[in-house]
């Protein structure tokens, strides 16, 4: 049986918007897949190794992983929101030592929450 496809012309602006939405979705899914791998690796370690790994993350990877785990955890932390918002506004800005230390300890604590582990398994 042959299937015939019909195409229809759409305005260029709509086609561009659809392409942009598709690219954004693909980028989001790629980001999620990369972060899942990082989080699974951290979860599979013992506590000391996990803490050392978290503390050795570069700033960009630390913030990306923190954002991913924060969204998974469902917690509501003004401090994490503030750090992530500041990093979005100015991605080149280096975190202060206090913010970096706090972000690392928050990430380490969030990774060990049961809600994060169950959310990872659901996705």
C-alpha positions in Angstrom: 0.0 0.0 0.0 1.4 3.4 -0.9 1.0 6.4 1.3 0.9 9.7 -0.3 2.1 12.7 1.7 0.9 16.1 1.0 2.9 19.2 1.8 1.5 22.5 2.5 3.1 25.8 2.3 3.5 27.7 5.5 4.7 31.2 6.0 8.4 31.6 6.5 8.0 33.1 10.0 6.1 30.0 11.2 8.6 27.6 9.7 11.4 29.5 11.4 9.6 29.4 14.7 9.0 25.7 14.4 12.7 25.1 13.6 13.7 27.2 16.6 11.4 25.2 18.9 12.7 21.9 17.5 16.3 23.0 18.0 15.5 24.2 21.6 13.9 20.9 22.4 16.8 18.9 21.0 19.2 21.1 23.0 17.2 20.6 26.2 17.1 16.8 25.7 20.8 16.7 25.0 21.5 18.7 28.2 19.3 16.4 30.2 21.0 13.3 28.9 24.5 14.7 29.6 23.5 15.7 33.2 21.9 12.3 33.8 25.2 10.6 33.1 27.1 13.0 35.4 24.5 12.5 38.2 24.4 8.7 37.8 28.2 8.7 38.0 28.1 10.8 41.2 25.4 8.6 42.8 27.3 5.4 42.0 30.3 6.6 44.1 30.7 6.2 47.8 30.1 9.4 49.8 33.8 10.5 50.1 34.5 9.9 46.4 31.2 11.7 45.5 32.1 14.7 47.6 35.6 14.9 46.1 34.1 14.7 42.6 31.6 17.4 43.3 34.2 19.6 44.8 36.4 19.2 41.7 33.8 20.1 39.2 34.6 23.2 37.0 32.2 26.1 37.6 30.2 25.7 34.4 29.6 21.9 35.0 28.9 22.6 38.6 26.1 25.1 37.8 24.7 22.9 35.0 24.5 19.9 37.3 23.1 22.0 40.1 20.4 23.4 37.9 19.5 19.8 36.7 19.4 18.3 40.2 17.6 21.3 41.6 14.8 20.9 39.0 14.6 17.2 39.7 14.5 17.6 43.5 11.5 19.8 43.5 12.9 21.8 46.4 12.5 25.5 46.6 15.7 27.2 47.6 16.1 31.0 47.2 19.8 30.7 47.4 20.1 28.1 44.6 17.7 30.2 42.5 19.8 33.3 43.2 23.1 31.6 42.1 21.5 30.1 39.0 19.9 33.5 38.0 23.2 35.3 38.5 25.0 32.8 36.3 22.4 33.1 33.6 22.7 36.9 33.6 26.5 36.8 33.4 27.8 33.4 32.5 31.5 34.6 32.4 31.4 35.9 36.0 33.3 33.7 38.4 31.5 32.7 41.5 32.8 34.0 44.8 34.4 31.4 47.0 31.4 31.5 49.4 28.9 30.9 46.6 31.0 28.2 45.0 31.4 26.3 48.3 27.7 26.7 49.1 26.7 25.5 45.5 29.0 22.5 45.9 27.6 21.5 49.3 24.0 22.1 48.1 24.7 19.9 45.0 26.2 17.2 47.2 23.2 17.3 49.6 20.7 17.3 46.7 22.3 14.3 45.0 21.8 12.2 48.1 18.1 13.0 48.4 15.8 10.1 47.7 13.5 12.3 45.6 16.3 13.0 43.1 17.1 9.3 42.8 13.4 8.4 42.2 13.0 11.3 39.7 16.0 10.1 37.8 14.5 6.6 37.5 11.2 8.1 36.3 12.8 10.0 33.4 
